[in-house]
Amino acid sequence: MSKDTIRLHFESLSSEELLDIWTANDRNEYAGETFNVISEILTERGVDIPPQSQFSEVKNDYDVSISGYFKFKLLISSSLIQVIYFVGMLIVAFGSVFILFERNTLGGLAALIFGNLLWRIICESSIIFFRVHDLLVLIDKKL
């Protein structure tokens, strides 16, 4: 979100509301740029800016406990895909070696190179969906 967009949103708030947001200093709810804009608006309004409370870092939304597992806060899919990739890579490699021993050298080498490459692309494609989710959650937290 641009500074101008943030400014448009927060200029409509009263000075008291801005002071509440400023002093709470909740970096899990608002991005750092938001506090710069609030400071500018309050200064323009001639309001004395009090010190902010101590803030904690943005919390990780992943809960690694058993309850996090059942609430789907802990995502295991990308880790599981990595394990599946490793097992599939071994299967492709052993299959390629088998083809090599069947006196089909070119086919075995092609299966070894292109089979593993294709398998990697398939696994990476599925992991991308989970990475996009992680990035969207991070963007949501920062906004």
VOPAGU-2260 file (C-alpha; in pm, 1 decimal, decimal comma):
REM VOPAGU-2260
SITE   aa  ch    i         X         Y         Z
SITE  MET   A    0       0,0       0,0       0,0
SITE  SER   A    1     142,4     338,0     -92,7
SITE  LYS   A    2     203,5     617,5     153,4
SITE  ASP   A    3     -65,4     830,6     -13,8
SITE  THR   A    4    -323,3     553,8      20,5
SITE  ILE   A    5    -238,1     508,9     387,9
SITE  ARG   A    6    -257,8     884,4     438,3
SITE  LEU   A    7    -602,0     905,5     275,2
SITE  HIS   A    8    -729,9     635,5     506,8
SITE  PHE   A    9    -589,7     777,4     830,6
SITE  GLU   A   10    -661,6    1148,6     767,4
SITE  SER   A   11   -1030,6    1075,5     818,5
SITE  LEU   A   12    -966,6     952,2    1174,2
SITE  SER   A   13    -979,6    1182,1    1473,2
SITE  SER   A   14    -661,2    1282,9    1653,3
SITE  GLU   A   15    -766,9    1071,1    1952,0
SITE  GLU   A   16    -804,7     762,2    1734,6
SITE  LEU   A   17    -466,4     827,8    1574,5
SITE  LEU   A   18    -308,4     873,0    1919,5
SITE  ASP   A   19    -457,0     540,4    2031,6
SITE  ILE   A   20    -307,7     363,8    1729,3
SITE  TRP   A   21      23,9     548,6    1778,0
SITE  THR   A   22      64,4     464,5    2146,4
SITE  ALA   A   23     -52,4     102,0    2107,2
SITE  ASN   A   24     221,5      55,8    1843,6
SITE  ASP   A   25      71,4    -273,6    1726,3
SITE  ARG   A   26     309,1    -374,9    1446,1
SITE  ASN   A   27     114,0    -697,6    1400,0
SITE  GLU   A   28    -185,4    -494,3    1283,7
SITE  TYR   A   29     -19,1    -197,5    1111,8
SITE  ALA   A   30     289,9    -168,6     892,4
SITE  GLY   A   31     580,6      55,0     992,9
SITE  GLU   A   32     495,2     309,0     720,6
SITE  THR   A   33     154,9     356,5     883,0
SITE  PHE   A   34     317,9     493,9    1197,1
SITE  ASN   A   35     524,3     738,8     991,0
SITE  VAL   A   36     205,7     867,2     827,9
SITE  ILE   A   37      25,0     892,6    1161,6
SITE  SER   A   38     317,9    1088,2    1302,9
SITE  GLU   A   39     307,5    1330,8    1008,9
SITE  ILE   A   40     -69,4    1380,3    1039,8
SITE  LEU   A   41     -50,2    1441,8    1414,8
SITE  THR   A   42     238,4    1686,3    1370,3
SITE  GLU   A   43      41,9    1876,8    1104,2
SITE  ARG   A   44    -252,5    1896,7    1344,1
SITE  GLY   A   45     -28,2    2039,9    1613,8
SITE  VAL   A   46     -72,2    1743,5    1847,1
SITE  ASP   A   47     209,8    1652,3    2086,6
SITE  ILE   A   48     319,4    1300,3    2002,1
SITE  PRO   A   49     361,5    1077,3    2309,9
SITE  PRO   A   50     609,4     788,9    2321,6
SITE  GLN   A   51     498,7     458,6    2178,4
SITE  SER   A   52     468,6     141,1    2380,6
SITE  GLN   A   53     718,4    -137,4    2318,4
SITE  PHE   A   54     617,8    -357,3    2027,5
SITE  SER   A   55     682,0    -721,9    1958,6
SITE  GLU   A   56     780,7    -863,5    1623,3
SITE  VAL   A   57     515,8    -983,4    1381,0
SITE  LYS   A   58     392,3   -1312,7    1516,5
SITE  ASN   A   59     424,3   -1624,6    1312,1
SITE  ASP   A   60      73,5   -1756,4    1254,6
SITE  TYR   A   61     191,3   -2116,8    1243,1
SITE  ASP   A   62     118,1   -2314,6    1555,3
SITE  VAL   A   63     340,5   -2622,7    1573,2
SITE  SER   A   64     142,6   -2789,0    1850,6
SITE  ILE   A   65    -111,1   -3069,1    1813,2
SITE  SER   A   66    -394,1   -2815,6    1833,8
SITE  GLY   A   67    -224,7   -2616,6    1554,2
SITE  TYR   A   68    -223,6   -2931,6    1344,7
SITE  PHE   A   69    -597,1   -2987,4    1390,5
SITE  LYS   A   70    -678,1   -2616,0    1340,4
SITE  PHE   A   71    -475,5   -2616,2    1016,2
SITE  LYS   A   72    -237,7   -2349,6    1151,6
SITE  LEU   A   73      50,7   -2589,7    1088,0
SITE  LEU   A   74      80,4   -2660,3     718,1
SITE  ILE   A   75     262,7   -2982,9     641,4
SITE  SER   A   76     198,4   -2998,7     268,8
SITE  SER   A   77     521,1   -2835,2     149,4
SITE  SER   A   78     730,8   -3055,3     380,1
SITE  LEU   A   79     537,8   -3360,8     268,6
SITE  ILE   A   80     591,6   -3270,1     -96,8
SITE  GLN   A   81     966,4   -3248,8     -35,5
SITE  VAL   A   82     964,2   -3602,9     104,6
SITE  ILE   A   83     751,4   -3723,7    -187,0
SITE  TYR   A   84     996,5   -3555,3    -426,6
SITE  PHE   A   85    1291,7   -3739,4    -271,7
SITE  VAL   A   86    1113,9   -4076,3    -292,1
SITE  GLY   A   87    1006,3   -4007,2    -651,5
SITE  MET   A   88    1359,7   -3901,2    -745,4
SITE  LEU   A   89    1491,7   -4233,8    -617,8
SITE  ILE   A   90    1226,1   -4424,0    -811,6
SITE  VAL   A   91    1309,8   -4235,7   -1132,3
SITE  ALA   A   92    1683,7   -4292,1   -1077,4
SITE  PHE   A   93    1643,4   -4666,6   -1013,4
SITE  GLY   A   94    1407,7   -4695,4   -1311,1
SITE  SER   A   95    1664,1   -4518,4   -1528,1
SITE  VAL   A   96    1939,3   -4755,1   -1412,2
SITE  PHE   A   97    1712,5   -5048,7   -1494,0
SITE  ILE   A   98    1660,1   -4907,5   -1845,3
SITE  LEU   A   99    2037,3   -4861,9   -1878,6
SITE  PHE   A  100    2095,9   -5230,4   -1795,8
SITE  GLU   A  101    1842,1   -5331,0   -2058,2
SITE  ARG   A  102    2101,5   -5207,6   -2312,3
SITE  ASN   A  103    1910,1   -4892,9   -2391,2
SITE  THR   A  104    2177,5   -4641,1   -2298,6
SITE  LEU   A  105    2017,1   -4340,5   -2465,6
SITE  GLY   A  106    1675,5   -4414,7   -2316,1
SITE  GLY   A  107    1823,0   -4467,5   -1969,6
SITE  LEU   A  108    2016,7   -4142,5   -1979,1
SITE  ALA   A  109    1713,0   -3955,3   -2111,5
SITE  ALA   A  110    1495,6   -4103,7   -1836,5
SITE  LEU   A  111    1755,5   -4013,5   -1574,2
SITE  ILE   A  112    1792,2   -3651,4   -1686,7
SITE  PHE   A  113    1447,7   -3561,3   -1816,6
SITE  GLY   A  114    1255,3   -3784,0   -1577,6
SITE  ASN   A  115    1413,1   -3620,4   -1273,2
SITE  LEU   A  116    1376,3   -3276,0   -1429,7
SITE  LEU   A  117    1006,7   -3332,6   -1500,5
SITE  TRP   A  118     949,1   -3477,2   -1153,1
SITE  ARG   A  119    1122,8   -3172,2    -999,4
SITE  ILE   A  120     906,4   -2931,6   -1200,9
SITE  ILE   A  121     588,8   -3112,4   -1092,8
SITE  CYS   A  122     687,0   -3098,9    -725,0
SITE  GLU   A  123     802,6   -2735,4    -742,9
SITE  SER   A  124     475,2   -2637,6    -910,5
SITE  SER   A  125     275,5   -2777,2    -621,7
SITE  ILE   A  126     500,8   -2610,1    -362,6
SITE  ILE   A  127     448,9   -2274,1    -535,4
SITE  PHE   A  128      83,8   -2276,3    -425,8
SITE  PHE   A  129     189,1   -2303,9     -62,5
SITE  ARG   A  130     457,8   -2036,0     -98,7
SITE  VAL   A  131     202,3   -1799,1    -250,4
SITE  HIS   A  132     -19,2   -1864,2      51,2
SITE  ASP   A  133     268,6   -1788,6     288,9
SITE  LEU   A  134     347,0   -1463,6     106,5
SITE  LEU   A  135     -17,3   -1355,8     106,8
SITE  VAL   A  136     -38,8   -1418,1     481,9
SITE  LEU   A  137     278,8   -1209,9     530,4
SITE  ILE   A  138     141,7    -925,3     316,6
SITE  ASP   A  139    -186,2    -937,0     508,6
SITE  LYS   A  140      -0,6    -913,6     839,5
SITE  LYS   A  141     206,3    -615,8     721,6
SITE  LEU   A  142     -97,3    -425,7     595,5
